[in-house]
């Protein structure tokens, strides 16, 4: 169930973000109908119905909006994190990662893991941040995504430097510089 007004408002923000991401969604499409049903249930304070529709929207990737769902969930997680509601933010971050993994879209998975790492950095949990960044780096290396590798080496090097692992940080920063020197697109 949707437990409080703040959660209702965040779901409404999700609807707005989702709708704005798809201004070309034709009227009476399944996505449009779900959005209207969800908004209606929120307006009439039917939290059980709202939660059910919301969960179906998250689970349904058949309408091709999965990447946008992940972006919306990540955005909502940032809102919750900014309001110090970290448990809810983590649930949303994990949903974003889970949905991205279910798509098999490597870029989407990498970006979700980076978001998760940044969330943990904001919490001050460098170990979990480093783990998320390493998972993302492994995927970026397997997929040959050099820009993401560059960013992730910078993230990891910063964590290593802050935790006093200076020789490790130098090696990691060197990897980042090497990638940038090899590929001029990374510098843009």
Secondary structure, DSSP 8 states (H G I E B T S, - for coil): ---SHHHHHHHHHHHHHHHHHTTT--TTSHHHHHHHHHHHHHHTT-HHHHHHHHHHHHH--TTS-HHHHHHHHHHHHHHHHHTT-HHHHHHHHHHHHHHHHHHT-HHHHHHHHHHHHHHHHHHT-HHHHHHHHHHHHHHHHHHT-HHHHHHHHHHHHHHHHHTT-HHHHHHHHHHHHHHHHH-TTTT-
